Amino acid sequence: MSSEYLHKSADRTNEQKAEESKRDTPREIYIDHGPPLPKQYGVDKVRLLVQNPTTITAQWELSGGIIGTIPEAGDTPQKLIKLLDLTRDSSLVHTLDPFADNWWFGVEPDTQYRVDIGVRVDGRDVWLLQSNIVHTPRNTVSDEVDGKWMMLNEQFRQLLLQGGFSDKRFVAQHLGASMGIISSSLLSEALFSGSLVSGQNIYGSLSSMTFGTRGKI
């Protein structure tokens, strides 16, 4: 075997290894994040958001010109935020860092709140913006017992399909179900056909509807 042949064979082997290496190397995924978000939008706005039953947060921006409406004063205006408990008719004022744009509050569950943004000028508080009103959720287990919830049409359709009923049959049955009626023949078929794992399950799922006997579909 000539040395030239061995050399060409070695080259082909190296090329194959290089191709395999390219295939095995994971490609870098490009993600287009779009342009960076602006730091300000040129608006005067404050929004209040609920994090959980005992925590809310306020976020604001004062770049729409409202600062220019502050009366002239000898002292530098001090920014303020006021938390208003609308349920108990009370409030609490905090002073703000000049560059702050958000504030977190520890609050009470099941209570309505609002915040105001303003400034203190020569010992006088001037309020510039009001936020939306939020209602914190309760911090207890729901007192709803044995609630009856309506089943969505698509859920009802999927339930019937699992039991072996056709789409055509569903359309006809849906006309009755939309009026609060499920035919006795369909109920009997669903409960006792054996196509469902448990007749008790479908009965529990459909118990929020009224089962009538206005004819058979």
C-alpha positions in Angstrom: 0.0 0.0 0.0 1.5 3.3 -1.1 2.3 6.1 1.3 0.1 8.4 -0.9 -2.9 6.2 -0.4 -2.3 6.1 3.4 -2.0 9.9 3.4 -5.3 10.4 1.6 -7.0 7.9 3.9 -5.8 9.8 6.9 -7.1 13.1 5.4 -10.5 11.6 4.9 -10.6 10.3 8.4 -9.7 13.7 9.8 -12.4 15.3 7.7 -15.0 12.9 9.0 -13.9 13.6 12.5 -14.1 17.3 11.9 -17.7 16.9 10.5 -18.8 14.7 13.4 -17.3 17.3 15.8 -19.4 20.0 14.2 -22.5 18.0 14.5 -21.8 17.2 18.1 -21.1 20.8 19.1 -24.4 22.5 20.3 -25.3 25.5 18.3 -25.6 28.8 20.1 -29.2 29.8 20.3 -29.9 33.4 19.3 -32.6 35.2 21.3 -33.8 38.5 20.1 -34.7 40.5 23.2 -35.6 43.6 21.3 -34.6 47.1 22.1 -33.9 47.9 25.8 -36.8 49.3 27.8 -36.7 53.0 28.4 -36.1 54.2 32.0 -39.0 56.6 31.7 -42.0 57.0 29.5 -42.7 60.7 30.0 -45.9 60.3 32.1 -47.1 61.1 35.6 -48.6 58.0 37.1 -48.6 55.8 40.2 -49.9 52.2 40.3 -50.6 50.1 43.4 -50.2 46.3 43.1 -51.0 43.4 45.4 -48.3 40.8 46.0 -50.1 38.7 48.7 -52.6 39.3 51.6 -50.1 41.2 53.7 -47.9 42.9 51.1 -48.6 45.6 48.4 -46.2 47.6 46.3 -46.5 51.1 44.7 -44.6 52.0 41.5 -44.6 55.5 40.0 -43.1 57.9 37.5 -43.1 61.7 37.6 -41.7 62.7 34.2 -44.7 64.1 32.5 -44.4 67.7 33.8 -46.3 67.5 37.1 -43.2 68.4 39.1 -43.3 71.8 37.4 -46.6 72.6 39.0 -45.1 72.5 42.5 -45.3 76.0 44.1 -41.9 77.8 44.5 -40.4 77.5 47.9 -37.3 78.4 49.8 -36.6 74.8 50.8 -36.0 71.9 48.5 -39.3 69.9 48.2 -39.3 66.6 50.0 -41.1 63.7 48.2 -43.8 61.9 50.1 -45.9 58.8 49.8 -49.1 58.3 51.7 -50.8 55.0 52.3 -54.5 55.3 52.8 -56.4 52.4 54.5 -59.8 53.0 53.0 -61.5 50.3 55.1 -60.5 51.7 58.4 -60.2 55.4 57.3 -56.6 55.9 58.4 -53.4 56.9 56.6 -49.6 56.9 57.1 -47.1 59.2 55.4 -43.5 58.2 54.5 -40.7 60.5 53.2 -39.0 59.3 50.0 -35.5 59.4 48.5 -35.5 61.9 45.6 -34.7 59.1 43.1 -37.1 56.4 44.5 -39.7 55.0 42.1 -41.2 52.2 44.2 -42.2 51.4 47.8 -43.3 48.2 49.5 -45.9 48.2 52.3 -46.8 45.6 55.0 -50.6 45.7 55.2 -53.7 43.9 56.5 -55.6 41.2 54.6 -59.1 41.9 53.3 -58.6 45.6 53.2 -58.8 48.4 50.6 -55.8 50.6 50.0 -54.7 53.6 47.9 -51.5 55.6 47.8 -50.9 59.3 47.1 -47.6 60.8 45.8 -46.7 64.3 46.8 -44.1 66.7 48.2 -43.6 68.7 51.4 -43.0 72.4 50.6 -42.1 74.8 53.4 -43.8 72.5 55.9 -47.0 72.0 53.8 -47.9 68.7 52.1 -49.0 69.0 48.5 -50.4 65.8 46.9 -49.9 65.4 43.2 -51.1 61.9 42.2 -53.5 59.2 43.3 -53.1 55.5 42.6 -55.7 53.0 41.8 -57.5 51.2 44.7 -56.6 47.6 45.6 -58.3 45.1 47.8 -56.0 42.6 49.5 -57.2 39.0 49.6 -58.2 37.3 52.8 -55.5 35.4 54.6 -57.7 32.5 55.6 -59.3 29.4 54.1 -62.3 30.1 51.9 -65.6 29.9 53.7 -67.3 28.6 50.5 -68.7 25.2 51.3 -70.1 22.7 48.8 -70.1 25.4 46.1 -71.7 24.4 42.8 -69.6 25.4 39.8 -70.7 25.4 36.2 -68.8 23.1 33.8 -67.4 24.8 30.7 -68.8 23.5 27.4 -65.4 22.3 26.2 -64.8 20.4 29.4 -68.2 18.8 29.1 -67.4 17.9 25.5 -64.1 16.3 26.4 -65.8 14.3 29.2 -68.3 12.9 26.8 -65.7 12.0 24.2 -63.8 10.1 26.9 -67.0 8.1 27.4 -67.2 7.2 23.7 -69.8 9.8 22.6 -69.4 11.4 19.2 -69.1 15.1 18.4 -72.4 15.0 16.6 -74.1 13.7 19.8 -72.4 16.4 21.8 -73.8 19.1 19.6 -77.3 17.8 20.0 -76.9 17.3 23.8 -75.3 20.8 24.1 -78.6 22.3 23.0 -80.3 20.7 26.0 -77.5 21.4 28.4 -77.4 25.1 27.5 -81.0 25.2 28.9 -80.0 23.3 32.0 -81.3 19.9 30.7 -79.4 16.7 30.2 -81.5 13.9 28.8 -82.1 10.9 31.0 -81.0 8.6 28.2 -77.6 10.2 28.0 -77.2 10.2 31.8 -78.1 6.5 31.9 -75.8 5.7 29.1 -72.9 7.6 30.6 -73.4 6.1 34.1 -73.9 2.5 33.2 -72.4 1.9 29.8 -69.0 0.9 31.3 -67.2 3.1 28.9 -66.3 5.4 31.8 -64.0 4.3 34.6 -66.4 5.4 37.2 -70.0 6.4 36.9 -69.8 8.2 40.2 -67.1 10.5 38.7 -69.2 11.7 35.8 -72.2 12.1 38.1 -70.2 14.3 40.4 -68.9 16.3 37.5 -72.3 16.9 36.1 -74.1 17.4 39.4 -74.1 21.2 39.0 -76.5 20.8 36.0 -80.2 20.0 36.1 -81.1 16.5 34.8 -84.4 16.5 33.0 -86.5 14.2 31.0 -87.7 16.4 28.1 -87.5 13.7 25.4 -84.6 11.6 24.3 -81.9 12.7 22.0 
